[in-house]
Amino acid sequence: MQKDKLTMAIQKSGRLSDDSVQLLKKCGIRIQNGNNKLKALASGFPLELIFLRDDDIPQYVEDGVADAGILGLNEVLEKNKDVDLMQPLGFSRCRLSVAIPKTWDYPGKEILNGKRIATSYPVLLRKFLLENDINADIHPISGSVEVTPSLGLADAIFEIVSSGGTLLSNGLKEVETVLESEAVLIAGTSLPEEVSRLLQQLLFRIRSVQKAANNKYILLNAPESNMERIIALIPGIKSPTIMPLVEEGWYSLHSVISEDDFWGVIDKLKEAGAEGILVAPIEKMVT
């Protein structure tokens, strides 16, 4: 029996769940009955969602209960299940770091030798310790890892850090960043052909949304005398659109510019004589 939809697991609540649903919405996919239940159907794409704890998602995908899933890279690597990493998604960014009491000096990783390190990521911590030839006692714990040094349960911690505020409030300082993490899309390794085709269609939508978010649409008026210099600054996907203005010797240029290059290029365009520069967001970008 062929499947007529893609089954995807996402976190059942929290910021990662909200951002995942928002990404699907930008892809033209709407969730029909919210995330208060275990399952939800989508409109705009043949998709069924399953709402789970993020650390359960890799197992569900490996077992084939879900065809794909969205979760943090940190959880994918920690659970180490047989899944394919399909696409980084660019949201829910954080890092896995070692933190120690702020009263300690930190000459280097060797200070961790012989110490007790509390973590909810024992697999990744063990890998870090082995790679750096550090002999330390791993103390697995779930929840409130940051309080363990003050309670005398650990000397240091290895945990998720976003702003660092929680560390500071518990008298800790970050000393080693081990992993930079973000939300990712994972999938099963042996998907049926029809499901794999649906997954590729979804990936196409996701990548189009990501390209749009990373680029801006730019319109400007350019003097004919500096046209080549201005075109070199905003070449676009292939080349800019150029249209003559009523005023002789002037043209209107339409192109695409990378968000990362935005301000630097704008300054150079002004130096080259460009006027009436308009910049607009792009909703979708298909190449």
N, C-alpha and C positions, 0 to 999 in steps of 0.2 A: 504494500500500500504506500503510495507516494504521499509525502508531506506537502501540504499546500501553504505552509507558513514557516517562518523562522522563529524559533523559540529562544529568547534572550533573558538572561538573569541579570538583574541590577540590584544594588543595595536597597533595602526596604525603607530606609529613612535616612535623614541627614543631608549634608551638603552635597556629597557625591551622588546621592539619589536625585536630588533636585537638579544638579547640573547635567546628569545623564538624560533626564526627561526633557530638559531644555534643549539639549543637543538634538534629540529626536524631533522635537517641535520644529527646530530650524531646518531639519531635513524633510519637513512636510508630513511628519508622523505625529498623530495626536493620541494620547492615552484616553480611553473611553471611560474608565471607572476608577481613576485615581490609583493611589498606591496603598490603600488601606487593607487590601486583600492580598492573598498569596499570588493570584494571577490577574492579569488585565489584558484585554484585547486592544489593538491599536487600529486606527483608521488612517488611510493614506498609504499604507504599506502592509503586506501580509506578515504581521508580526504579533507574537504573543509574548508578554513579559511575565517573568517570575520574580517575585520580590524576596530576597534572601539576605542573611548576614553576609557581608563582603568576604569574610574568610571561608564561607561555605561555597562560594561561587566556583572556584577552580575544581572542586570535587564534582559538583553537579555537571560542569562542562566535560570533564574527563569521562564521567559515567554516561554521558549522552542524554541526561535528563534535560539539559539545556544545550542548544547548538552553539551559543555564543554567550559572552558576558562582558559587562563593563565593571571594572574595579581598579584599585590602585596597583601599580607595578610592584610595590613592596609586598602585597599579599600574594601576587602571582609567584614571585621568587621565593617567598617564605614557604608556601605550600608545595612548590616544586612538583606540580602535577603535569601529566602528559597532555598539554594544551599548546596551541599555536598562538603566538603573539602577533596580532594582525595589524594594529594601528595605535600609535600614541595619540591621545586626544587633547592634550594641552590644558586640561583643567585639573583641579584638586591637587595642585603641586605641593609637595612637602619633601622632607628629607629624613633619612634615618641616621641618627648621630649618637656618638658617645658623649655623655655629659658627666661631669664630676662636681663635687662641692666647690663653690666659688672661692673658698678659702685655700684650696690647694694650688700649689705651683704646678705647671704642666710642662715638663722638659721634653715630653714625647710619649709615644705609645707604650714605651717600656714601663711607665708608671702603673700600667694596668696589671702587670705580672703579680700574681698572688692575690688579686683583689676579687671581691664578690660583685658581679655585675647583674643587675636585675633587668629583665627585658620581656616583652611579649613577642619577640622575634628571635627565638633561640637558634633557628637554623642559620639565619643570616649572620647572627653574632658569632656563632661557632666558625663559620667560613671566614669571617674577618680575623678572628683570633688565630686560626691556623695559618692564614696567608701572612700574618705578621709575626709568627712564632711567639705568640703570647700565651702563657699558661695562667688562665684565670678560671674562677668558678662561676658558671652560668646559673643564674637563679630565675627560672621561668616564672612569670606572673602575668595575670590578665587584669588590666585596669589599674589605674592610679600608680603606675610605675614610678612617677616622679617623687612620690612621698617616701619611697623605700630607704633612701640614705638617711633622711631625718629620723626615721623610725629604727634605724640600726639594722635593717634587714639586708642592706647592700652598701657597698662603698661607692659604686658608680652605676649609671644606667645606660642602656642602649635602646633608644625609643624614637618615635616619630616626632619631628619638630616642624612647626609651621612658622609662627611669629617668634617663638622663643619666650613668650611671656610666661607660660606655665613653668618653664625652667627657672626663670628669675624669681618667681613667687615662691619657689621651693628651695631657694638658695643654691641653685646649680648653674653651671656654665657649660656651653657646648664647646667641645675641644676637637672632635674628629667627625667629619661628615663622611659616611660610608656609602650612602646611596641617595641619589636624587630621584624622586619618584613623581609620578603623575598618573592620572587615569589612563587606562589602556583598554582596547577591545581585544578579547581573546576568543578563540573558537576551538571546537573539537578537531582532532587530527584526522578523523575519517568520516567527514560529513557526506551524506548522500548527494548525488549530483545536483538534484533540484534545490536542495538546501544550500549547497555551496554557491549556486547561481544567485539565489536570493541574498546571500551574504555579500557577494561581490557587488550587487546592485546597491545594497545599503552602504557599503564602503565607498562607492562612487559618490553617493549623496554626502556622506560625512566629509570626504576629501574636498568636495566642491564648497561646502560650508567653511572648512578650514582655510582654503585658499582665499575665499572672500574676506574672512576675518583678518587675514594677514596682508591684504592689499587695499588700496584706495583708488577710486576713479577720479582722475584729474582733468580739468578743462582749463584752458588758458588762451590768451591772445599773444601771438608772437610776431615780431617784425621779420620780414623776409630776409633782411640782412644777417640775422643771427639764427636762421632756421636750422642749419645743420648742427650748430652747437646745442641748441635746445633739444632737438630730436635725440642727440647722443645722451642727454640727461634722462629722458623718459622714452626709451625705445618701445615700451609696452610689451605685450605678449609676442607679437610679431613685428608690428610697426604701428605708430600712432595714426589716428584718423586726422587728416588735414583738410580744412575747408577754407576757401577765401572769404574774407570779410568784405563788406561794402567799401570800407576805406582801403584804398589802393596801397599795396605794400605790407598788408597785415593779414594774418591767417589765424584761424581757430584750430587748436590742437586738442584732441581727446586721447587719453591714454590711461594706463594703469601704473601705479607706483607702489612699491613695497612699503608697508608700515614702518619697517626698520630704517628705511632710507628717507622717510618723509621729510623731516625738518632740514636735513643737510641738502637734499635736492631742491627744496623750495627756495632756500637761500641762493643756491647757484642759478636757479631759473630767474630770480629777480635780478641777479647780477648780469645775466645774459639779455635782459630787456623784456622778459615776459611780463604781461600785465593781466589784470582781471582773473587771477588764479582762483579757481573754485575746486574744492576737494569734497568728495561725497563718499559715504560708505557703500560697500558692495554687498548685496544680500546673498547672492549665489555667484559662483565663478566656475564655469565649465570649460575645460581646455582639452 
